[in-house]
Amino acid sequence: MMARSQITLDAEQHKRARERAAALGISLAEYFRRLVARDIAQPRRTGSPVGVFDLGDSGGSDVALQKDEYIGAAIAARRLTGRRGRRKTA
């Protein structure tokens, strides 16, 4: 059993949809039915957190274990260059 629906399109959308249906050799109604069927048949895509892991190579660093060493090196480097990034002269 079919259910009837009504949609509103702007003039350009309606013209292009009719042209596309004609190019496919089907009615405008069949064109819309196929669009809807294709859209609802596709499985819903859900975001996966897996995509954010293993994006790059840390070069073997381990911030969790070596954070104190990294902070110390950053502080020492800042002392050598001064606050504005220039090397201090003696």
Secondary structure as UniProt FT lines:
FT   HELIX           11..24
FT   HELIX           28..41
FT   HELIX           49..52
FT   TURN            59..60
FT   HELIX           63..81
FT   TURN            83..84
//
